[in-house]
Amino acid sequence: MNLVTILILISIITIVFPIILVVKEWKKTIWFNSSLLLLLIFTLFFLISNFLESIDLSKYLDPYESFFLPVLWSIFLFGNIINLKVIDLHKIQNELRASNQRFRLVTDTIQDMFWLDSAEDERSLFVSPGIKSVFNESLIEDLNPRAHYWINAIRKQDREFYLQQINKNISEGQPYTIEYKIQTKSGKINWILEKGYPIRNEKGQIEVIAGVCSNITDRKLTELSLKKNEEKLRIILSSIGDAVITTDTEGKVEWLNKTAEKITGCSSVDAQDRKLSEICNIISSHDRSVIDPVKEVLKTGEILQFASDTILMNCNGKEYHIADSAAPIKDDHGNTHGVVIVFTDVTPNFNLQQQLIDNKERLELAISGGQLGTWDRDIRSGKVIYNDWWISKLGYSPDEIEPSFTFWKNLIHPDDLPRVLNSLNDHLRGNTQSFETECRLRTKSGNWVWVMAKGRVIMRDVDGKPLRICGTNLDITSIKKYQQQLEHQKERLSLMNQRLLKANKSLDDANNRLKELDHLKNDFISLASHELRTPVTTVLGFAQTLLTPGLIINDTRRNDYLKIIEKEAIRLGKLIDDLLNISAIEKEHSTMNMKCESLNQLVHEAIDSMNPSENQAIHFEDDHKELQVYCNKDQIIQVFIIIIENALRYANDIIVKIMEDTSHSLVSIQDNGPGIPTHLLKVIFEKFYRVQGEPKPGKGSGLGLAIAKDIITAHGGRIWAESTPGQGSTFLFTLKKC
């Protein structure tokens, strides 16, 4: 291989290989320096050879090669220059790539839509993801969509004006700003603010049109609302309950509303062009110093709020406690044209207003003291960041917290976890506007705290997949406890209400019963007075007859009179005994003297003491089985007599039976009388009660069955009646067995 060939290869390697290295991102500087060193060596070699002629090149080169040698040297030098250009070009490409990445990051982050259109062929060069928030449209993935392809979303009535404006400005090479309305796919109307900027090339020709679209719906709605409010304000100021006074910058009154006219005692016409101090003075209640609100506002240029205990003295000398404020009247350029003073007569409720202010301050302090836990989850990496306050709330230190979604998920109570994950996944899929749920989280100590978790996806990719979600945790443990206590209180209140209703019903029943008893008592008093008066009158009458001086009467007649007196005296004694017995039983003054007695014998003794008529019969179905009961013999015989006598008034046939169970003996006294109506079965044992229309009136006092009930109750037993109208009645009572 001759020298020329070697030089050619070196030149090719010097030119080509650096380019490959640059493309492959290898060390460019080392090769470039190496190539430059070879170039210097090669150049020195020829310089030394030509000047010193120490080397005879003719040995190595023929005439053709000698001619080609400078050419190779030029190629070698040109190759290194190319290498230098390639390196610079690659550096520029890297900087451009980084710039594009920064541009993408900005356009992906801002909510507004940034776009680029080609002015030559009306192509859309770029549209930022902000189109979704501005137009509620998905970003079209077409590599070469039509410029301004969102124009179809503009309302038809706005579209023609829109095209005229932008075409005019673009043709003149001027930036433009335009507002228009669009209709989204859901039918919602949004306001859009669009700004466009023609960009020229080196020749001055418009090459690209750049622009920004912003959703200004909220601002426009606010502006429209402001206009409506301004109109309302004009109406309100004329009829408002507050007093309003406007002045010019010299403090001369321009206008008063009706309330101000009433308080100041001066009409708007009379007050016009007069100083404010001529129609009223505003005075501090602390030191009675005069306050000039116009002067104060013009000096500061700001709204002034005066103390709520400020005093207004009108032109007639009358004073009002007022709450007032004053503000400068400014135009759109900030120039002050006057002052508006608004005040309210708070004389009737001054103290109340002060109390409300104190309460408001306490409320604001309580609200500002509220604390929230925050969390920020990167869905792609799975990393979750919590604030220190929430970490400490759970009892952990920052070093003990694993910044992952799994850590948070493991803290959730197992019963709450499925519901929380369903709610979260619904939001991540875009089914809900936000994520909100209540759940229990486990603290480091193992306790559970209730939290209200709220969050929202703040970043999605072009396909709508969530990238980042942030939210807060609010400790609602105390609220949950209060809710549980409230539910418990509700249950208690409900139970108490039910008891109260029952008690009310019982009271109503008792009241009705008292009324009934009062009526029965009155009847009894009337009856008792009659029953007591009748025998007394009879006894007194016959006694007076017998004591009549000079009365001639035979022994037979005298004995008849004495028998009548004896009979009525016995009747009177029995009535008095009944009253005394029932009173003694009720007050537990009677001596029970209870002991074991033969129930069979008691029945026989009671029946033997009875004196039924010829057509009446009393039967005792005795099976000769001796039953022993624990009782007061005389009182139980009295119960038998009371019930049997009561039955003999209505029936001819009486049947007495005795039975037993494990702890009690049961007595049954059955008659064949007309029976007792069902609704009276509960009242026949009450005191003073007598059946209306009984067949043998005057034989009872209405106390017999009441006495029987009190005796049985005192013995620890129970007495009741069973009856079917037309089929007779059965009276039953129980006694304790020995």
Buried (B, 14 or more C-beta within 10 A) or exposed (E): EEBBEEBBEBBEBBBEBBBEBBEEEEEBEEBBEEBBEBBEEBEEEBEEEEEEEEEEBEEEBEEEBEEBBEEBBEBBBEBBEBBBEBBEEBEEEEEEEEEEEEEEEEBBEBEBBBBBBBBEEEBBBEBBBBBBBBBBBEBEEEEEBBBBBBBEBBEEEBBEEBEEBBEEBBEEEEBBEBBBBBBEEEEEEBBBBBBBBBEEEEEEEBBBBBBBBBBBBEEBEEEEEEEEEEEEEEEBBEEBEBBBBBBBBEBBBBBBBBBBBBBBBBBBEBBEEBBBEEBBBBBBBEEEEEBBBBEBBBEEEEEBEBEBBBBBBBBEEEEBBBBBBBBBBEEEEEEEEBBBBBBBBBEEEBEEBEEEEEEEEEEEEEEEEEEBBBBBBBBEEEEBEBBEEBBEBBBBEEEEBEBBBEEBEEBBEEEBBEEBEEBBEEBBEEEBEEBBBBBBBBEEEEEBBBBBBBBEBEBBEEEEBBBBBBBBBBBBBEEBEEEEEEEEEEEEEEEEEEEEEEEEEEEEEEEEBEEBBEEBBEBBEEBBEEBBEBBEEBBEBBEEBBEEEEEEEEEEEBEEBEEBBEEBBEBBEEBEEBBEBBEBBBEEEBEEEBEEBBBBEBBBBBBEEBEBEEEBEBEBEBEEEEBBBBBBBEBBBBBBBBBBBBBBBBBBBBBBBBBBEEEBBBBBBBBBBBBBEEEEBEBBBBBBBBBEEEEEEEEBBBBBBBBBBBBBBBBEBBBBBBBEEEEBBBBBBBBBBB
